[in-house]
């Protein structure tokens, strides 16, 4: 379907309007006369091997190949949007890759005939048709944002609120290894332009203290160090670590499994505090803010169920004055594009950092995906997500509902 045939489709969206040397963001009908309908939903499976061979974090957990699910949502008018969901194995969050595809097959029949550009009603429909399982809905929601952008001829970044600055800063996750190996990795990634480093700790407290000190000695003015335990410490271990690094400029991220345990550690340290795994809903976010449980929160797109609800969480954080890391559980080019659009439309002072998952893996799944430049990244200015999937890489259709 060519660009000009979009003129007969009804879409409402934010649009920048120029008037008397001023630019205004207005909500308006962009095109007219015809509703859109979802005709078909497909899902593909793609393996994403890691450049470093493996990714290791707390509790001896490790992944060498990420199992990613890519979704296409096709409309009766011939417009197709794409999304991606890639759980970090079945032992990180309550999500797993085969569950995503099974859930999509269960959910998709309820969405045929729905308007993909009506994102709030569509999300409401998904929540009614499938209780919970937000990660199942995430790729579908992202694909519908891609459709909305293509129809309105705007980038998803613009639709999410508008672009802040020319680019945004990235962090690099440092897989759990010996203190010396992790310090060497930090030095290598700083040479590539990264200035924010997230150390995977959550192991033996003595070794974790050594890891943090070894890397802290390399830090230069402007560098940021985060020690991410990924729920791996018991409370007594977390207390030992925060005491053992009391003189180090380091953020402590998600030290324990439960919210209550993390809050207790938060109250026993003056280190800046980040919550991630326990903040998985608007309710949890509001509770964390009310309890002053964190200085920074991780907004993972699939943890909230897609860009629609991640945007809601992002906007709420801005109003509450809470800084954010914008990311997802994992993924390739399409997930990285979605992250880039949400991060680039976040006010700069509230964007603690974001990440570029497609630089960790050896397989590219889409043309046009954003790429890091000297530790920074920019969202595409093309319509939608700005990506074109490589269909030969996507391969066989595993879910096909129409």
N, C-alpha and C positions, 0 to 999 in steps of 0.2 A: 504493500500500500504506500503510495507516495505522500509527500508532506502535505500537498494541497488538499488531499481528500480529508484531512483532519478538520476542515472547516465546518463540517456538518455534524460535529459531535459536541455535546454539552459538557463543559467542565468549568468548575469554579476553582480559582486559585489566586494566590498572591501575585501581583504584577507590579513591576517598577514602571512608573509613569513620569515623564518629564514635562514640567509646566513652568514657564517663566523662570528658567535657569535653576529650578529646584527639582529634586527627584523625590517622589512620594511612593510608598508601598501601599497599594490598595487591593482590596478583595473585590473581585468582579467576575462576571461571566466572560470567559475568553472566547468561546466558540458556541455555536447555537444549533438547535433544531433536532438533535438526535441523542438518545440515551445510549450508553455503552453496556454491553453484556459480556460476562465471561463465557467463553465457548468451550475452553479446554484447559486442563491443568496437567502438566507432565513433570516428572521428577527423574533426575539422572544421578548416578553415583560416580564420583571421581576420587581416586587415591592421590594424596598429596604428600610425597616423601619429603623429608627434611634435609636441607643442605648440610646440617651438622650431624646427621645420622640419627640422633635421638633428642628428645626434649624431656628433661627429668625435673621432677618437683617433689614436694613433701611426701613422706611415707613410702619412698621407693617407687613411686609411680613414674611411668615412662611411656612415651609414644614415639614410634619411628615413622609411621605413615598415618596421616590424618584421613579419615573417612568422611568425605564431604558430600552433601546433597545439594544439587542445583535444581531449582524449580523454574519452569516457564509457565506464565499465565497468558493465554491467548484470548483475544476478544473476537466477537463475531465480525467486527469491523476490520480485522486483520492486523491489529497492533499486539505485539508481544512484549511482556516485561519479564525480567529475570531477577531471581533472588537466590541466596545461598544460606545454608545453615551447616555448621560443622562443630559438633560437640567435641570436647577434649577427652575422648574416650568415654566409657560408661562409668567412670569412677571419679569424676570431678564434680559436675553438677548433676542434678536429677534429669539427665538427658543422655541419649545414645543414638548413634547414627541410624541403625536399622529401625529404631523406634520413630525417628523423624519420618522415614519413608512410609512406614506402616501408618503413622498418624496422618500423613498427607493423603494417603489412599482413602482413609476413613473420612477425612474432613472434606476433601475436594467435591464430592457429589452435592454437598449442601451449598456450594458456592457457584455452581453452574447457573447462569442467568442473572447473577448479581452484578451490580455496577462496580468495577474495580476502582473507579475514581472517587467513589463515596467511601472514604477510608474509615471514618468512625462507624457508620452503619455496617460496613463490611467486618470490622473487628468485632462489633457486637454480635454479628451473625456467627462468626467463628467461635466466640466464647459460649454462645448458646448451643452450638452444634457439638462442641468438644470441650468438656470441662477441664480446666487446667492445661498442662502440656504446652506452655507458651512457646517453647522452642520449635514445636511442630508448625506453629502459625507464622513464625518469623520470616521464613523465606517467601511465603505467599504474600505477606504484607509488604516486604521489600520490593517484590516484583510489581505490586500494584502501584507503589510510588514511582517505579520506573515507567509504568504506563502513563500515570498522570503527568510526569515530566515530558514524555514524548508527545502526548496529546496537546499539552499547553505550550510546547516548545520552550520549556524552561528546565534548568538543571534542578535536581532534587535538592541541592544546597539552597537554591533560591526559594523553593517551595517550603523548605523547613524553616525559613525565616530570613535568609539573606547571608551573604558572605562577609566574614570579618577578616580583613587583611589579605595579604597575598598568599599566605600559607600558614601552616601550624606546626608545632613541635611534636616530635615523636620520642617514644622511649624504646629501649631495647631490653627484652627479657633475657636474662643470663641463666641458662640451664644449670641445674644443681650439679656441681662437681667439687673437686677439692678447692680449698681457698686459693692456692696458687693458680690453678687452672681458670677459676672464675675471674681472678684479677687480670690474667692475660687476655681473657675474652673482652673484658671491659676496655683494656688498652687498645685492642684491635678495633673495637666498634667505635671508640672515640675517634680513631683515625678516619673512620668513615663519616664522621660528622655528628654522631649521637652525643647528647650531653645529659640525658636522663637514663638511668640504669635501674632495672628492677631485678634484684638478686632473688633467685629461688632458694629459700631457706626452709625452715620447718622440719629439720632433721635433728641430729644430736645437738643439744644446746651449746656444748663446748665448741664443736666444729662450726656451728652457725656464728658464734661470736668471733671466731677466727676469720670466717668468710667475710663478715661485715668489716672487721678491722683491716683485713688485707686490701679490700677494695677501697675503703675510705682513705687509705694512705695515697691512693692515686688521684683522688678527687681534686679538681681545680676550681677556682672561682667560677660560679655559674653552673657547675655540675650539680645534679640532683641524684641522690642515692635512696632507693626504696628497698627494704627487706621484706619480701612477700613470703609469709609462711604458708599460705594456701590452706589454712585451718590445721596445720600440722603439729602445733605444740599443745601439750596439756598446759593448764594454767601455771603450775609451778615451774615448768620449763620456760614459758613465756616471760615470767617474772625474772628468772635468771638471765635471760637474754637481754631484756631491756635494761637491767642493772649492769650487765657486762659491757654494754655499749653506751653507757650514760653520757660519756663525753663526745660521742660521735654525732655528727649532723646527718641523721638518717630518719626516713619515714618508716613506721612500722605498719605493715599491711596484714589484715585478717590473721591474727596470731592463732586463734582457736576456732573450734568447730561451731560453737553456738554464739548467738548474739550476746547473751548474758555474760558468757566468759570473756568475750572481746571487750565488752563494756567494763568489766572488772579490771582488765589489764589497762585499758585506756585511762582509768582513774588512778592508776599506779605509776604512770610515766608522763613525762613532759615532752616526749617525742611527738611530732606530728603523726596523726593516726589516719589510716585509710581502711575503709570497709569495702568488701567486695561480695563474697559468696553469700553472706547473710542479708544483703540488700537486693531482694528479688521482686519487689513490688512497690507501688506507691505507698501502701500502708507501712511497709518496713522502712521506707525512706523517711516518712513523716515521724515514725517512732525514733529513728536514729537521730534526726534533727532535734526532736524534743528532749532527748536524753543527752544531747551534746556528745554523741558517741563517736563522731568522726569529724575530721577536718576536710577530708577528701572522700569521695565515693566513686566506685567504678560502675559506670553504666554500660553493661553488656547488652547489645541489641537483642540477641536471642533470649536472654534471661527475662526480658520484659515482654517478649512476644513480637518484636519487629520494630520498625522505625516509628510507627504511630505512637506506641506507648513509651518507647525510649525517648522520643521528643517530649512527651508529657513529663517524664521524669526529669529530663534535661531542663526544661523550662521551669519546673518547680524548684530545682536546685538553684537556678539563677535567682529566682525570687527569694529563696531562703538564704542565699549567700554562701552556698556550699560549692567548692571547686570539684571538678570532675575529671576522671579519665574516661574517654570515650573509646569503646572497643567492642569485642565480642569474645565468645569462648575460643574460637579459632576460625580458620577459613583461608580462602585463596583470593583471587582477583576480585570477585564480585562482593564478597564480604568486605574486603579492603575498600572498595568503592563506596559501599554503604557507610562504613566508618568515616571515610573522608568527608562525605557530604554532611553527616551529623556533626562531626568535629568542626568543620570549617564554618558551619552556621551557628556555632556556639561562641558567645562573647569571649574574646581572647583572655580576659582576666580570670574567667571561670574555667577555662580549659587547662587543667593541670598537665595533661598530656594525652596522646593517642598512640596507636601503633599501626604498623604496616605489615600485616600478616603475609602478604604475598612475597615479601622478601625473605621469609624463612623457608619457603618450600621450592621444590625443583620443577613443578609443573605449573604452567600458565594456562588458565581456563578461558581468558577473555582478552580481546584487544581493547585498548583504550583505558585500561585500569590505571589508577594513579601509581606513580613510582616515587620512591624517596629521593630527595636531592639534599645531600649534606645534612642528614638528620631531620629533614623537614618534608612536608608533603602538602599538596593542594588538591582540592576536589576538582573534578572535571567541570568545565563550563558548557559542555554539550548538553542537549536535552536528555532528561531522565538521569540514569546513573552514568551515562556516557560510555558504556561498555558494549561490546559485541561479543557474545560467547563464541568460542571455537568449537563448533559442533562436532568436529572429528575427535576432539578431546573428551567431550561429554559422552559420546558413544551411545550405547543402547538405552532406550527409554525403559525405566523400571516401573514407573507409575504413569498410567494414561487414563484420564477420566474426562469424559465429555458428555 
